Structure formats: structure tokens, C-alpha cells
């Protein structure tokens, strides 16, 4: 069975502050904010979990701006593609796609290059070497979520981001994290069918 999910990881140990920032996101739907793990707080957002890579990137940049910190948005699509957006203090720092032309085979070379990722950017998050990050980004994996799991372990990120998106966490048939009751649930603000979303 293939996996499709998205989430955002924010460098903050304040779950309440992260939840408040999520509530301010424009055109958002529901969200779940996990308790922090080693000063990283995971956000599971319904709108970007549709999946919507543009919204995921936009929300990642906005959260990094509102909280004046680093945020990384991750997306796994059908276990084939891993994408990430890295933002710091409201500025887009880096983007990566393991299969840049998966959605558009006519993607120009300049856009392909823009999605190639700079391993130095992720390496700074955990004081590991760019070569270690690049080994994972360029390495062969059977499933995109395996690449994400290896990256999360290297960078010391909560492993919840390698398993779940918003829809997974609301699905009663999905294995749930042990601390699911400590997640902050944020109600929908706009219906998904909103024509301006």
C-alpha cells in the first residue's frame, strides 16, 4: 500500500505558541499540533495533506516567519516522491524533490535545479555533515517514506513525521501515536471547497 502524507516540523519547544501560529494561517482547514520532541514541534495540517505542495510550502514559510524560527515542510506522495521546503525566519531557504518532474515532465531545467536541494542547509539543523545528508537525498530507497525516516533519524527530528499526516491521525484504522491525547486539535476555518483557497 502506498503512502501519501504531509506535515511541517517547527523548531520550537512551545506547543501552544505553534498552535496559535497555525490558527493564524490563511485559508486553513483543520490541524493537529503534536507535543514537542527535542525542541521540534510537528504540525499535521489538513489542507496541505490533500496533498497540496504549494500550500505546504507557503504554510512552512509563514510558520517560520510568525515564530521567528526554522520550519521544514515534508511531503511523501504515493511512496514515490519525497519533497521538502526549508524556511528560516520567513524566508525560503531550500527546496527538494526526489523526483522533480514527477508531476510535470516538461519542467524546465532551471526549476529542476531549484528542486535539487542543498544538503548544507539541512546539515546545519543538526550539525551533521552535508555529505551525510546528501548520501540520504541521493541514495536509493524503495519507498519515499524510507528516505524521510533515514533523514529524520540523522537530523534528530521526531519520527512521527515519517508515519503520519493529518488524515492518518484522524483515521481510526491507523495506528495512533501513544501521546495522541496531548495533540492540540485546531478546528476548520474554511471548507476545502472554498473557491478562493
C-alpha positions as CSV (number, residue, x, y, z in Angstrom):
1,X,0.0,0.0,0.0
2,X,1.4,3.4,-1.0
3,X,1.7,6.3,1.4
4,X,0.7,10.0,0.8
5,X,1.0,12.5,3.6
6,X,2.4,15.9,4.6
7,X,3.5,17.6,7.7
8,X,5.5,20.6,9.0
9,X,8.2,20.4,11.6
10,X,8.9,23.7,13.5
11,X,12.0,24.3,15.7
12,X,10.1,25.3,18.9
13,X,9.5,23.7,22.2
14,X,6.3,25.7,22.8
15,X,3.4,23.7,21.5
16,X,0.9,26.4,22.5
17,X,2.8,29.1,20.5
18,X,3.0,26.8,17.5
19,X,-0.8,26.1,17.7
20,X,-1.5,29.9,17.9
21,X,0.6,30.5,14.8
22,X,-1.2,27.7,13.0
23,X,-4.6,29.3,13.8
24,X,-3.4,32.5,12.0
25,X,-2.7,30.7,8.7
26,X,-4.9,31.9,5.9
27,X,-7.5,29.7,4.2
28,X,-6.6,26.8,6.5
29,X,-8.7,23.8,7.4
30,X,-8.1,21.6,10.4
31,X,-4.8,20.9,12.0
32,X,-3.2,18.9,14.8
33,X,-0.1,20.1,16.7
34,X,2.0,17.4,18.5
35,X,3.8,17.9,21.8
36,X,7.4,18.9,21.2
37,X,10.2,16.4,20.9
38,X,13.7,17.7,21.5
39,X,12.5,21.3,20.8
40,X,10.8,20.3,17.5
41,X,7.0,20.5,17.2
42,X,5.2,18.7,14.4
43,X,2.2,20.2,12.7
44,X,-0.2,18.0,10.8
45,X,-2.2,20.2,8.5
46,X,-5.4,19.1,6.7
47,X,-5.1,21.4,3.7
48,X,-1.6,20.6,2.7
49,X,-2.3,16.9,3.4
50,X,-4.7,16.8,0.4
51,X,-1.8,16.8,-0.9
52,X,-1.1,20.4,-1.9
53,X,2.6,21.1,-2.2
54,X,2.2,24.9,-2.8
55,X,0.1,25.3,0.4
56,X,2.6,23.2,2.3
57,X,5.5,25.4,1.2
58,X,3.5,28.6,1.9
59,X,2.5,27.4,5.3
60,X,6.1,26.4,6.1
61,X,7.4,29.9,5.3
62,X,4.5,31.6,7.2
63,X,5.1,29.5,10.4
64,X,8.8,30.2,10.3
65,X,8.0,33.9,10.0
66,X,5.4,34.0,12.7
67,X,7.6,32.1,15.2
68,X,10.9,33.6,14.0
69,X,12.4,30.2,13.7
70,X,13.2,27.3,11.3
71,X,10.4,25.2,9.8
72,X,10.6,22.3,7.3
73,X,7.6,21.0,5.4
74,X,7.7,17.4,4.2
75,X,5.5,15.6,1.8
76,X,5.5,11.9,0.7
77,X,3.5,11.3,-2.5
78,X,2.3,7.7,-3.3
79,X,5.6,6.4,-1.7
80,X,7.3,7.6,-4.9
81,X,8.3,11.1,-4.2
82,X,9.8,13.0,-1.2
83,X,9.5,16.7,-1.2
84,X,10.7,19.2,1.4
85,X,10.6,23.0,1.9
86,X,13.0,24.6,4.4
87,X,12.3,28.1,5.7
88,X,14.0,30.3,8.2
89,X,12.6,33.4,9.8
90,X,10.0,33.8,7.0
91,X,12.5,33.2,4.1
92,X,12.5,30.2,1.8
93,X,16.0,28.7,2.2
94,X,15.9,25.4,0.3
95,X,13.6,23.0,-1.6
96,X,14.0,19.4,-2.7
97,X,12.1,16.8,-4.7
98,X,13.4,13.3,-5.1
99,X,11.7,13.2,-8.5
100,X,11.4,16.8,-9.7
101,X,9.5,16.2,-12.9
102,X,7.1,13.6,-11.4
103,X,4.1,16.0,-11.7
104,X,5.3,17.8,-14.9
105,X,7.6,16.1,-17.4
106,X,8.1,19.4,-19.2
107,X,9.6,21.1,-16.1
108,X,12.4,23.5,-17.3
109,X,15.9,22.7,-16.3
110,X,16.1,25.8,-14.1
111,X,13.1,24.5,-12.0
112,X,14.6,21.0,-11.8
113,X,17.8,22.6,-10.4
114,X,15.8,24.6,-7.9
115,X,14.3,21.4,-6.5
116,X,17.6,19.6,-6.2
117,X,18.2,20.6,-2.6
118,X,21.3,21.9,-0.9
119,X,22.4,19.4,1.7
120,X,24.3,22.1,3.6
121,X,21.0,23.7,4.6
122,X,19.6,20.6,6.3
123,X,23.0,19.7,7.7
124,X,23.1,23.0,9.7
125,X,19.9,21.9,11.6
126,X,21.7,19.1,13.4
127,X,25.4,19.9,12.9
128,X,25.9,16.9,10.7
129,X,28.0,16.9,7.5
130,X,26.4,17.9,4.2
131,X,27.9,14.6,2.8
132,X,25.7,12.6,5.3
133,X,22.6,14.5,4.2
134,X,23.5,14.1,0.5
135,X,24.1,10.4,0.9
136,X,20.4,10.1,2.0
137,X,19.0,12.5,-0.5
138,X,20.8,10.9,-3.4
139,X,20.5,7.4,-2.1
140,X,18.3,4.6,-3.5
141,X,15.2,3.8,-1.4
142,X,12.3,1.5,-2.2
143,X,9.9,4.0,-0.7
144,X,10.0,7.8,-0.2
145,X,8.9,7.4,3.4
146,X,12.1,5.3,4.0
147,X,14.2,8.2,2.7
148,X,12.3,10.5,5.0
149,X,12.8,8.2,8.0
150,X,16.5,8.0,7.4
151,X,16.7,11.8,7.1
152,X,14.7,12.3,10.3
153,X,17.0,10.0,12.3
154,X,20.1,11.7,11.0
155,X,18.7,15.2,11.9
156,X,17.2,14.2,15.2
157,X,13.6,15.0,14.1
158,X,10.5,13.4,15.7
159,X,9.8,10.1,13.9
160,X,6.1,10.9,13.9
161,X,6.8,12.9,10.7
162,X,7.8,9.7,8.9
163,X,4.5,8.0,9.6
164,X,1.6,10.4,9.6
165,X,-0.2,13.2,8.0
166,X,-3.4,14.8,9.2
167,X,-5.7,12.3,7.6
168,X,-3.8,9.3,9.0
169,X,-4.1,10.7,12.5
170,X,-7.9,11.1,12.2
171,X,-8.4,7.6,10.6
172,X,-9.4,5.2,13.4
173,X,-7.9,2.3,11.4
174,X,-4.5,3.8,11.5
175,X,-2.0,3.1,14.3
176,X,-2.0,6.2,16.5
177,X,0.9,7.7,18.5
178,X,0.9,6.9,22.2
179,X,0.6,10.6,23.1
180,X,-2.3,11.4,20.6
181,X,-4.4,12.8,23.5
182,X,-1.7,15.5,24.0
183,X,-2.1,16.8,20.5
184,X,-3.8,20.3,20.1
185,X,-6.6,20.0,17.7
186,X,-7.5,23.1,15.7
187,X,-10.9,23.4,14.1
188,X,-11.5,24.1,10.4
189,X,-11.7,27.7,9.4
190,X,-12.7,27.3,5.7
191,X,-14.3,24.4,3.8
192,X,-12.0,22.7,1.3
193,X,-14.4,23.6,-1.5
194,X,-13.8,27.3,-0.9
195,X,-13.2,28.7,-4.4
196,X,-10.6,31.1,-3.2
197,X,-8.5,28.5,-1.4
